[in-house]
Amino acid sequence: MTYRSPFARNLWGIVEYMGNNINIGVNCNLWELLFLQASLQNGKYFSGGIMLQVLL
């Protein structure tokens, strides 16, 4: 399930149920160039990432 707030269009949350695991994540798009992602896998393992997007 993905939820995007109508007040903060660049921020959205994700909840995913996979059998006996629940994954929770947050994505954020900053200035159309920088994309940030953070998540908890099974509620205890953190993972995150940063992406810089350059259009050629």
Distance bins in CASP14 RR format, pairs under 12 A and 6 or more apart:
PFRMAT RR
TARGET T0000
AUTHOR 0000-0000-0000
RMODE 2
METHOD distances of the structure
MODEL  1
1 12 0 0 0 0 0 1 0 0 0 0 0
1 13 0 0 0 0 1 0 0 0 0 0 0
1 14 1 0 0 1 0 0 0 0 0 0 0
1 15 1 0 1 0 0 0 0 0 0 0 0
1 16 1 0 0 1 0 0 0 0 0 0 0
1 17 0 0 0 0 1 0 0 0 0 0 0
1 22 0 0 0 0 0 1 0 0 0 0 0
1 23 0 0 0 0 0 1 0 0 0 0 0
1 24 0 0 0 0 0 1 0 0 0 0 0
1 25 0 0 0 0 0 1 0 0 0 0 0
2 11 0 0 0 0 0 1 0 0 0 0 0
2 12 1 0 0 1 0 0 0 0 0 0 0
2 13 1 0 0 1 0 0 0 0 0 0 0
2 14 1 0 1 0 0 0 0 0 0 0 0
2 15 0 0 0 0 1 0 0 0 0 0 0
2 16 0 0 0 0 1 0 0 0 0 0 0
2 24 0 0 0 0 0 1 0 0 0 0 0
2 25 0 0 0 0 1 0 0 0 0 0 0
2 26 0 0 0 0 0 1 0 0 0 0 0
2 27 0 0 0 0 1 0 0 0 0 0 0
3 11 0 0 0 0 1 0 0 0 0 0 0
3 12 1 0 0 1 0 0 0 0 0 0 0
3 13 1 0 1 0 0 0 0 0 0 0 0
3 14 1 0 0 1 0 0 0 0 0 0 0
3 15 0 0 0 0 1 0 0 0 0 0 0
3 24 0 0 0 0 0 1 0 0 0 0 0
3 25 0 0 0 0 0 1 0 0 0 0 0
3 26 0 0 0 0 0 1 0 0 0 0 0
3 27 0 0 0 0 0 1 0 0 0 0 0
4 10 0 0 0 0 1 0 0 0 0 0 0
4 11 1 0 0 1 0 0 0 0 0 0 0
4 12 1 0 1 0 0 0 0 0 0 0 0
4 13 1 0 0 1 0 0 0 0 0 0 0
4 14 0 0 0 0 1 0 0 0 0 0 0
4 26 0 0 0 0 0 1 0 0 0 0 0
4 27 0 0 0 0 1 0 0 0 0 0 0
4 28 0 0 0 0 0 1 0 0 0 0 0
4 29 0 0 0 0 0 1 0 0 0 0 0
5 11 1 0 0 1 0 0 0 0 0 0 0
5 12 1 0 0 1 0 0 0 0 0 0 0
5 13 0 0 0 0 1 0 0 0 0 0 0
5 26 0 0 0 0 0 1 0 0 0 0 0
5 28 0 0 0 0 0 1 0 0 0 0 0
6 12 0 0 0 0 0 1 0 0 0 0 0
8 26 0 0 0 0 0 1 0 0 0 0 0
8 27 0 0 0 0 0 1 0 0 0 0 0
8 28 0 0 0 0 1 0 0 0 0 0 0
8 29 0 0 0 0 0 1 0 0 0 0 0
8 30 0 0 0 0 0 1 0 0 0 0 0
9 27 0 0 0 0 0 1 0 0 0 0 0
9 28 0 0 0 0 0 1 0 0 0 0 0
9 29 0 0 0 0 1 0 0 0 0 0 0
9 30 0 0 0 0 0 1 0 0 0 0 0
9 32 0 0 0 0 0 1 0 0 0 0 0
10 26 0 0 0 0 0 1 0 0 0 0 0
10 27 0 0 0 0 1 0 0 0 0 0 0
10 28 1 0 0 1 0 0 0 0 0 0 0
10 29 1 0 1 0 0 0 0 0 0 0 0
10 30 1 0 0 1 0 0 0 0 0 0 0
10 31 0 0 0 0 1 0 0 0 0 0 0
10 32 0 0 0 0 1 0 0 0 0 0 0
10 33 0 0 0 0 0 1 0 0 0 0 0
10 34 0 0 0 0 0 1 0 0 0 0 0
10 35 0 0 0 0 1 0 0 0 0 0 0
10 36 0 0 0 0 1 0 0 0 0 0 0
11 25 0 0 0 0 0 1 0 0 0 0 0
11 26 1 0 0 1 0 0 0 0 0 0 0
11 27 1 0 0 1 0 0 0 0 0 0 0
11 28 1 0 1 0 0 0 0 0 0 0 0
11 29 1 0 0 1 0 0 0 0 0 0 0
11 30 0 0 0 0 1 0 0 0 0 0 0
11 35 0 0 0 0 0 1 0 0 0 0 0
11 36 0 0 0 0 1 0 0 0 0 0 0
11 37 0 0 0 0 0 1 0 0 0 0 0
11 38 0 0 0 0 0 1 0 0 0 0 0
12 25 0 0 0 0 1 0 0 0 0 0 0
12 26 1 0 0 1 0 0 0 0 0 0 0
12 27 1 0 1 0 0 0 0 0 0 0 0
12 28 0 0 0 0 1 0 0 0 0 0 0
12 29 0 0 0 0 1 0 0 0 0 0 0
12 35 0 0 0 0 0 1 0 0 0 0 0
12 36 0 0 0 0 0 1 0 0 0 0 0
12 37 0 0 0 0 0 1 0 0 0 0 0
13 23 0 0 0 0 0 1 0 0 0 0 0
13 24 1 0 0 1 0 0 0 0 0 0 0
13 25 1 0 1 0 0 0 0 0 0 0 0
13 26 1 0 1 0 0 0 0 0 0 0 0
13 27 1 0 0 1 0 0 0 0 0 0 0
13 28 0 0 0 0 1 0 0 0 0 0 0
13 37 0 0 0 0 0 1 0 0 0 0 0
13 38 0 0 0 0 0 1 0 0 0 0 0
13 39 0 0 0 0 1 0 0 0 0 0 0
13 40 0 0 0 0 0 1 0 0 0 0 0
14 22 0 0 0 0 0 1 0 0 0 0 0
14 23 1 0 0 1 0 0 0 0 0 0 0
14 24 1 0 0 1 0 0 0 0 0 0 0
14 25 1 0 1 0 0 0 0 0 0 0 0
14 26 1 0 0 1 0 0 0 0 0 0 0
14 27 1 0 0 1 0 0 0 0 0 0 0
14 28 0 0 0 0 0 1 0 0 0 0 0
14 37 0 0 0 0 1 0 0 0 0 0 0
14 38 0 0 0 0 0 1 0 0 0 0 0
14 39 1 0 0 1 0 0 0 0 0 0 0
14 40 0 0 0 0 0 1 0 0 0 0 0
14 41 0 0 0 0 0 1 0 0 0 0 0
15 21 0 0 0 0 0 1 0 0 0 0 0
15 22 1 0 0 1 0 0 0 0 0 0 0
15 23 1 0 0 1 0 0 0 0 0 0 0
15 24 1 0 1 0 0 0 0 0 0 0 0
15 25 1 0 0 1 0 0 0 0 0 0 0
15 26 0 0 0 0 0 1 0 0 0 0 0
15 39 0 0 0 0 0 1 0 0 0 0 0
15 40 0 0 0 0 0 1 0 0 0 0 0
15 43 0 0 0 0 0 1 0 0 0 0 0
16 22 1 0 0 1 0 0 0 0 0 0 0
16 23 1 0 1 0 0 0 0 0 0 0 0
16 24 1 0 0 1 0 0 0 0 0 0 0
16 25 0 0 0 0 1 0 0 0 0 0 0
16 39 0 0 0 0 1 0 0 0 0 0 0
16 40 0 0 0 0 0 1 0 0 0 0 0
16 41 0 0 0 0 1 0 0 0 0 0 0
16 42 0 0 0 0 0 1 0 0 0 0 0
16 43 0 0 0 0 0 1 0 0 0 0 0
17 23 1 0 0 1 0 0 0 0 0 0 0
17 24 0 0 0 0 0 1 0 0 0 0 0
17 42 0 0 0 0 0 1 0 0 0 0 0
17 43 0 0 0 0 0 1 0 0 0 0 0
18 24 0 0 0 0 0 1 0 0 0 0 0
18 41 0 0 0 0 1 0 0 0 0 0 0
18 42 0 0 0 0 1 0 0 0 0 0 0
19 42 0 0 0 0 0 1 0 0 0 0 0
20 42 0 0 0 0 1 0 0 0 0 0 0
20 43 0 0 0 0 0 1 0 0 0 0 0
21 39 0 0 0 0 0 1 0 0 0 0 0
21 40 0 0 0 0 0 1 0 0 0 0 0
21 41 1 0 0 1 0 0 0 0 0 0 0
21 42 1 0 1 0 0 0 0 0 0 0 0
21 43 0 0 0 0 1 0 0 0 0 0 0
21 44 0 0 0 0 0 1 0 0 0 0 0
21 45 0 0 0 0 1 0 0 0 0 0 0
22 39 0 0 0 0 0 1 0 0 0 0 0
22 40 0 0 0 0 1 0 0 0 0 0 0
22 41 0 0 0 0 1 0 0 0 0 0 0
22 42 1 0 0 1 0 0 0 0 0 0 0
22 43 1 0 0 1 0 0 0 0 0 0 0
22 44 0 0 0 0 0 1 0 0 0 0 0
22 45 0 0 0 0 0 1 0 0 0 0 0
23 38 0 0 0 0 0 1 0 0 0 0 0
23 39 1 0 0 1 0 0 0 0 0 0 0
23 40 1 0 0 1 0 0 0 0 0 0 0
23 41 1 0 1 0 0 0 0 0 0 0 0
23 42 1 0 0 1 0 0 0 0 0 0 0
23 43 1 0 0 1 0 0 0 0 0 0 0
23 44 0 0 0 0 0 1 0 0 0 0 0
23 45 0 0 0 0 1 0 0 0 0 0 0
23 46 0 0 0 0 0 1 0 0 0 0 0
23 47 0 0 0 0 1 0 0 0 0 0 0
24 37 0 0 0 0 0 1 0 0 0 0 0
24 38 0 0 0 0 1 0 0 0 0 0 0
24 39 1 0 0 1 0 0 0 0 0 0 0
24 40 1 0 1 0 0 0 0 0 0 0 0
24 41 0 0 0 0 1 0 0 0 0 0 0
24 42 0 0 0 0 1 0 0 0 0 0 0
24 43 1 0 0 1 0 0 0 0 0 0 0
24 44 0 0 0 0 0 1 0 0 0 0 0
24 45 0 0 0 0 0 1 0 0 0 0 0
24 46 0 0 0 0 0 1 0 0 0 0 0
24 47 0 0 0 0 0 1 0 0 0 0 0
25 36 0 0 0 0 0 1 0 0 0 0 0
25 37 1 0 0 1 0 0 0 0 0 0 0
25 38 1 0 0 1 0 0 0 0 0 0 0
25 39 1 1 0 0 0 0 0 0 0 0 0
25 40 1 0 0 1 0 0 0 0 0 0 0
25 41 0 0 0 0 1 0 0 0 0 0 0
25 43 0 0 0 0 0 1 0 0 0 0 0
25 45 0 0 0 0 0 1 0 0 0 0 0
25 46 0 0 0 0 0 1 0 0 0 0 0
25 47 0 0 0 0 1 0 0 0 0 0 0
25 48 0 0 0 0 1 0 0 0 0 0 0
25 49 0 0 0 0 0 1 0 0 0 0 0
26 35 0 0 0 0 0 1 0 0 0 0 0
26 36 0 0 0 0 1 0 0 0 0 0 0
26 37 1 0 0 1 0 0 0 0 0 0 0
26 38 1 0 1 0 0 0 0 0 0 0 0
26 39 1 0 0 1 0 0 0 0 0 0 0
26 40 0 0 0 0 1 0 0 0 0 0 0
26 46 0 0 0 0 0 1 0 0 0 0 0
26 47 0 0 0 0 0 1 0 0 0 0 0
26 48 0 0 0 0 1 0 0 0 0 0 0
26 49 0 0 0 0 0 1 0 0 0 0 0
27 34 0 0 0 0 0 1 0 0 0 0 0
27 35 1 0 0 1 0 0 0 0 0 0 0
27 36 1 0 0 1 0 0 0 0 0 0 0
27 37 1 0 1 0 0 0 0 0 0 0 0
27 38 0 0 0 0 1 0 0 0 0 0 0
27 39 0 0 0 0 1 0 0 0 0 0 0
27 48 0 0 0 0 0 1 0 0 0 0 0
27 49 0 0 0 0 1 0 0 0 0 0 0
27 50 0 0 0 0 0 1 0 0 0 0 0
27 51 0 0 0 0 0 1 0 0 0 0 0
28 34 0 0 0 0 1 0 0 0 0 0 0
28 35 1 0 0 1 0 0 0 0 0 0 0
28 36 1 0 1 0 0 0 0 0 0 0 0
28 37 1 0 0 1 0 0 0 0 0 0 0
28 38 0 0 0 0 1 0 0 0 0 0 0
28 48 0 0 0 0 0 1 0 0 0 0 0
28 49 0 0 0 0 0 1 0 0 0 0 0
28 50 0 0 0 0 0 1 0 0 0 0 0
28 51 0 0 0 0 0 1 0 0 0 0 0
29 35 1 0 1 0 0 0 0 0 0 0 0
29 36 1 0 0 1 0 0 0 0 0 0 0
29 37 0 0 0 0 1 0 0 0 0 0 0
29 50 0 0 0 0 0 1 0 0 0 0 0
29 51 0 0 0 0 1 0 0 0 0 0 0
29 52 0 0 0 0 0 1 0 0 0 0 0
29 53 0 0 0 0 1 0 0 0 0 0 0
30 36 1 0 0 1 0 0 0 0 0 0 0
30 37 0 0 0 0 0 1 0 0 0 0 0
30 50 0 0 0 0 1 0 0 0 0 0 0
30 51 0 0 0 0 0 1 0 0 0 0 0
30 52 0 0 0 0 0 1 0 0 0 0 0
30 53 0 0 0 0 0 1 0 0 0 0 0
31 52 0 0 0 0 0 1 0 0 0 0 0
31 53 0 0 0 0 1 0 0 0 0 0 0
32 52 0 0 0 0 0 1 0 0 0 0 0
32 53 1 0 0 1 0 0 0 0 0 0 0
32 54 0 0 0 0 0 1 0 0 0 0 0
32 55 0 0 0 0 1 0 0 0 0 0 0
33 50 0 0 0 0 0 1 0 0 0 0 0
33 51 0 0 0 0 1 0 0 0 0 0 0
33 52 1 0 0 1 0 0 0 0 0 0 0
33 53 1 0 1 0 0 0 0 0 0 0 0
33 54 1 0 0 1 0 0 0 0 0 0 0
33 55 0 0 0 0 1 0 0 0 0 0 0
34 49 0 0 0 0 0 1 0 0 0 0 0
34 50 1 0 0 1 0 0 0 0 0 0 0
34 51 1 0 0 1 0 0 0 0 0 0 0
34 52 1 0 1 0 0 0 0 0 0 0 0
34 53 1 0 0 1 0 0 0 0 0 0 0
34 54 0 0 0 0 0 1 0 0 0 0 0
35 48 0 0 0 0 0 1 0 0 0 0 0
35 49 0 0 0 0 1 0 0 0 0 0 0
35 50 1 0 0 1 0 0 0 0 0 0 0
35 51 1 0 1 0 0 0 0 0 0 0 0
35 52 1 0 0 1 0 0 0 0 0 0 0
35 53 1 0 0 1 0 0 0 0 0 0 0
35 54 0 0 0 0 0 1 0 0 0 0 0
36 48 0 0 0 0 1 0 0 0 0 0 0
36 49 1 0 0 1 0 0 0 0 0 0 0
36 50 1 0 1 0 0 0 0 0 0 0 0
36 51 0 0 0 0 1 0 0 0 0 0 0
36 52 0 0 0 0 0 1 0 0 0 0 0
36 53 0 0 0 0 0 1 0 0 0 0 0
37 46 0 0 0 0 0 1 0 0 0 0 0
37 47 0 0 0 0 1 0 0 0 0 0 0
37 48 1 0 1 0 0 0 0 0 0 0 0
37 49 1 0 1 0 0 0 0 0 0 0 0
37 50 1 0 0 1 0 0 0 0 0 0 0
37 51 1 0 0 1 0 0 0 0 0 0 0
38 45 0 0 0 0 0 1 0 0 0 0 0
38 46 1 0 0 1 0 0 0 0 0 0 0
38 47 1 0 0 1 0 0 0 0 0 0 0
38 48 1 0 1 0 0 0 0 0 0 0 0
38 49 1 0 0 1 0 0 0 0 0 0 0
38 50 0 0 0 0 1 0 0 0 0 0 0
39 45 0 0 0 0 1 0 0 0 0 0 0
39 46 1 0 0 1 0 0 0 0 0 0 0
39 47 1 0 1 0 0 0 0 0 0 0 0
39 48 1 0 0 1 0 0 0 0 0 0 0
39 49 0 0 0 0 1 0 0 0 0 0 0
40 46 1 0 0 1 0 0 0 0 0 0 0
40 47 1 0 0 1 0 0 0 0 0 0 0
40 48 0 0 0 0 1 0 0 0 0 0 0
41 47 1 0 0 1 0 0 0 0 0 0 0
41 48 0 0 0 0 0 1 0 0 0 0 0
END
